[in-house]
Structures are given as structure tokens and as C-alpha cells.
Amino acid sequence: MRCCPRFVAPGHSMRFFRKGSWRQGGRIDFDEVVSMTKRKLWGLLYILIVLGTLAAAQWGCRTVSVMVESTPLKQGNCIIIDPGHGGEDGGATSCRGVLESTYNLEISLRLNDLFHLLGYNTRMIRTTDTSIYTKGETIAQKKISDLKERVRIVNETENALLLSIHQNNFTDSRYSGAQVFYAGTEGSAQLAKLLQEKLVSTLNPGSNRKCKKSDGVYLMEHIDCTGVLIECGFLSNVEEEAKLSSGMYQKKLCCVIAATVSQYLSNT
């Protein structure tokens, strides 16, 4: 089954916030509408507080000013968000039995909504649990087709910046922490270093992980634009998977990524 990637309009469903049902038996439940509105307003306030705190603590007031004044720059860039794997290719399996592709999509949808709130154009590689292969009979053939299709989507998009969202996994459950891998294209190493620093200082204090150049990852080796692959954490670590499954932690993660990308774009 193929999922057609598309540009997502700013009015798209806000998955960054909790979703609620506001129709009961075909009738509009106005109390639920009010409740949903309050949740969204509190969610927006949360975003502003987190972004403001991150900017003030990590980057200083000067950077905040630059970020606010960068609207024309935002309009010129398209941030492509790639939820890794999908469909028949579930990726790694967590210690609780959850597929990596599930977490990748949840985080990517929240990230997409947050970038829209910040005024950026975005493009999602997939928005549902599907693969985007165009041909192939075996799983291996479909995987190759899927990867080539992702490359095509990225390279056909003007002024693109790629964020590929993944989760790590290892046989030793002691390992934890986010890690960023970068393509060999211009700006990728700079963005990866910045992301790694902010992820460690904000979410993984004490981690000694460093960003690395991607080795053998087809997508990273064939794109033409700035691109990074973010391993958000280890699904093989019980404590870290518990965090990654939390909506609040996913929001914090997305705030760090979005604020850092915004800083990078403002300075390039």
C-alpha cells in the first residue's frame, strides 16, 4: 500500500495537542469543544514557555530576537519530516513490543504541528502507518523502492531541509540517549552538532554521545540538501522507552528539535 506524501496545510489536525471527540451521536458537544479549546490554549502556552526558556537559557536574548525576525526566511524553506520505516517495515521492536515505526510517526506528527505553529512550510514523507514503495514483490524489493521514493521526494523539494526521525536499539539494554547522524551535504554537520548539543543539555544531561556522519544509510547518502537522522533514544532501554512513549516527553523532544532547527535556519 502506498501513502502519497503531501504538503500539510497549516489548518491540519493539531496532533501536538490531545485529540478529543466533540461530536456525540451526531450532535455537537459544546462542553467538549470548550474543553478542547482550553487544552489547545494551554498547549500553546506550554510551547511558548518551553521555547522561551530554552532560548533564554541556552542561546541568549539575541538569538530570541533573531528567531522572531526570521519570518521571510521561514517562508523560503521547506522542512521535510521523515518518520522512519512504516507499514510492513516496522523497524526495531521495543522491550514492550512496540514497533519503532509507531514512535517515529507519533513524534513526527507532533513535530510537524509545532513547525506549523512557528510558521514553517513542511512536508511529511508519510502521515499514516504505511510504506511508500511504488513497486516490488518481496519485502526486500519493497524496502529498496521505499527508500528510493523517499530520496525522490526530498530531492524534488526546493529549499528542503530533511529531518529523519528514528529510534535506536541495541542488545545491551544499558545504553541510552539521543544521537544525531548527518549527511555529507552542506550544512548537515553543523545542524547535527547543534542538535546533539541541545538534546544532550536539555533531555540527556550527562550523556557523552556525539553526532556522527551517517555510514551506510541510503537516504543520507543520496539526498542533495541539508539532512540529519535523529535517533531519539533506545527502545532497548526500559526507562528510556517509557519516556519515549510519553506524550509530554515527545512534546519536549519536539520543542528542542524545532527550536534548534529554527536557530540554525536563522543563522544561515
C-alpha positions in Angstrom: 0.0 0.0 0.0 1.4 3.4 -1.0 0.9 6.5 1.1 1.2 9.7 -1.0 3.4 12.3 0.7 1.9 15.8 0.7 2.4 19.3 1.8 0.4 19.8 5.0 -1.7 22.9 5.3 -1.4 25.0 8.5 -5.0 24.1 9.3 -4.2 20.4 9.5 -5.3 18.5 12.6 -3.1 19.6 15.5 -1.7 16.3 16.8 0.8 18.2 19.0 -2.2 18.6 21.4 -4.5 15.9 22.8 -7.3 14.9 20.5 -10.9 14.8 21.8 -14.3 13.8 20.4 -16.6 16.8 20.1 -19.5 15.0 18.4 -21.8 12.8 20.4 -24.4 10.9 18.4 -24.2 13.3 15.5 -24.7 16.3 17.9 -22.0 18.9 18.7 -21.0 18.6 22.4 -20.2 22.3 23.2 -18.8 21.5 26.6 -16.2 19.3 24.9 -15.5 22.0 22.3 -14.7 24.4 25.1 -12.6 21.8 26.9 -10.7 21.1 23.7 -10.1 24.8 23.1 -8.8 25.2 26.6 -6.4 22.3 26.2 -5.1 23.7 22.9 -4.5 27.1 24.5 -2.7 25.6 27.4 -0.7 23.5 24.9 0.3 26.6 23.0 1.2 28.4 26.2 3.3 25.4 27.1 5.1 25.6 23.8 5.9 29.3 24.2 7.1 28.8 27.8 9.4 25.9 26.7 10.8 27.7 23.7 11.3 30.9 25.6 13.0 29.0 28.4 15.2 27.1 26.0 16.1 30.2 24.1 16.9 32.3 27.2 18.8 29.6 29.0 20.7 28.1 26.1 21.1 30.8 23.4 20.5 34.2 25.0 18.2 37.1 24.2 20.0 38.0 21.0 19.0 34.7 19.4 15.4 35.1 20.5 15.3 38.4 18.6 16.7 36.7 15.5 14.2 33.9 15.7 11.3 36.3 15.9 12.5 38.4 13.0 13.2 35.4 10.7 9.7 35.1 9.1 10.9 35.8 5.5 13.5 33.1 5.9 10.9 30.6 7.2 8.8 31.1 4.1 11.7 30.1 1.9 12.5 26.8 3.5 10.5 23.5 3.4 11.2 21.2 6.3 10.8 17.6 5.3 9.9 15.3 8.2 10.6 11.6 7.5 9.0 9.2 10.0 11.4 6.2 9.5 10.1 2.8 8.4 6.3 2.2 8.2 3.9 -0.4 7.0 5.4 -3.8 6.6 8.8 -2.4 7.7 8.2 -1.7 11.4 11.9 -1.2 12.2 13.1 -2.2 15.7 10.8 -3.6 18.3 10.9 -2.1 21.8 11.3 -4.0 25.0 7.5 -3.7 25.5 6.7 -4.9 22.0 6.0 -1.6 20.3 7.3 -1.1 16.8 9.8 1.7 16.1 7.7 3.0 13.2 4.9 3.8 15.7 7.0 6.1 17.8 8.6 7.6 14.7 5.2 8.6 13.4 3.9 9.9 16.7 6.9 12.2 17.2 6.9 13.3 13.5 3.3 14.3 13.6 3.8 16.4 16.7 6.9 17.9 15.2 5.1 18.8 12.0 2.4 20.6 14.0 4.9 22.5 16.0 6.8 23.7 12.9 3.5 25.0 11.6 2.9 26.9 14.8 6.3 28.5 14.2 5.4 29.5 10.7 7.4 27.0 8.6 6.4 25.1 5.5 6.6 21.4 6.0 6.3 18.2 4.0 5.6 14.8 5.6 7.0 11.7 3.9 4.2 9.7 5.4 1.3 10.5 7.7 0.0 7.0 8.4 1.5 3.6 9.2 2.3 2.7 5.6 5.3 2.1 3.4 5.7 4.4 0.3 7.1 1.8 -2.1 5.9 2.0 -5.7 7.0 -1.5 -6.8 8.3 -4.8 -5.5 7.1 -8.2 -4.7 9.4 -9.3 -1.9 9.9 -7.3 1.4 13.5 -6.5 0.3 12.3 -5.2 -3.1 9.7 -3.1 -1.4 12.2 -1.7 1.1 14.5 -0.6 -1.8 11.6 1.0 -3.6 10.5 2.7 -0.4 14.0 4.2 0.2 14.3 5.4 -3.4 10.9 7.1 -3.2 12.0 8.9 0.0 15.1 10.2 -1.8 13.0 11.3 -4.8 10.6 13.2 -2.5 13.4 15.0 -0.7 15.4 15.9 -3.9 12.4 17.2 -5.8 11.5 19.7 -3.0 13.0 23.1 -3.3 14.9 24.7 -0.4 14.5 21.4 1.6 15.9 20.5 5.0 15.4 16.9 6.0 14.7 15.6 9.5 14.5 11.8 9.5 13.1 10.5 12.8 14.2 7.1 14.2 14.7 5.2 17.4 17.8 3.3 18.4 18.1 -0.3 19.6 20.9 -2.5 21.0 21.3 -5.9 22.5 22.7 -4.3 25.7 19.9 -2.5 27.5 22.2 -0.2 29.4 22.7 2.2 26.5 20.5 5.3 26.3 20.4 8.8 24.9 19.6 10.6 21.6 22.2 10.7 18.8 22.2 12.6 15.6 23.7 11.4 12.3 24.3 13.7 9.3 24.5 13.5 5.6 27.6 14.7 3.6 25.7 17.7 2.2 26.4 21.3 3.1 25.2 22.4 6.5 24.4 18.9 7.7 27.3 18.5 10.1 26.6 22.0 11.5 23.0 21.3 12.1 23.7 17.8 13.6 26.3 19.3 16.1 23.8 21.9 17.2 21.0 19.4 17.6 23.3 17.0 19.5 24.4 19.7 22.0 20.8 20.8 22.7 19.4 17.3 23.0 22.1 16.4 25.5 22.0 19.5 27.6 18.2 19.6 27.7 17.0 16.0 27.7 20.0 13.8 28.3 22.3 15.6 30.8 25.4 13.6 31.5 25.3 11.8 28.1 28.6 11.7 26.2 27.1 11.0 22.8 28.4 12.9 19.8 26.9 13.4 16.4 28.4 11.3 13.7 28.5 11.2 9.9 26.0 8.7 8.6 27.6 5.5 7.4 25.7 3.2 5.0 22.3 4.8 5.4 20.8 5.0 1.9 18.7 8.1 2.5 21.5 10.1 4.0 23.9 9.2 1.2 21.6 10.1 -1.7 19.9 13.4 -0.7 21.0 16.8 -2.2 20.0 19.0 0.7 21.0 19.5 4.3 19.8 16.5 6.2 20.1 14.7 9.6 18.8 11.5 11.0 17.8 11.7 14.7 17.9 8.6 16.8 15.6 9.9 19.6 16.5 7.2 22.1 17.0 3.5 22.8 13.9 1.3 22.6 16.0 -1.5 24.2 16.3 0.6 27.4 13.2 0.2 29.7 13.5 3.7 31.3 14.1 5.5 28.0 11.3 3.7 26.2 8.9 4.7 29.0 9.9 8.3 28.3 9.6 8.0 24.5 6.1 6.6 24.9 5.1 9.6 27.0 3.2 12.4 25.2 4.8 15.0 27.4 8.3 13.8 26.7 7.6 13.7 23.0 6.5 17.3 23.2 9.7 18.3 25.0 11.7 16.4 22.4 9.9 18.2 19.5 10.3 21.6 21.2 14.1 21.1 21.4 14.3 19.9 17.8 12.1 22.7 16.4 13.8 25.5 18.4 17.3 24.2 17.3 16.3 24.0 13.6 14.9 27.5 13.9 18.1 28.7 15.3 20.1 27.0 12.6 18.0 28.5 9.8 18.1 32.0 11.4 21.9 31.9 11.3 22.4 30.5 7.7 
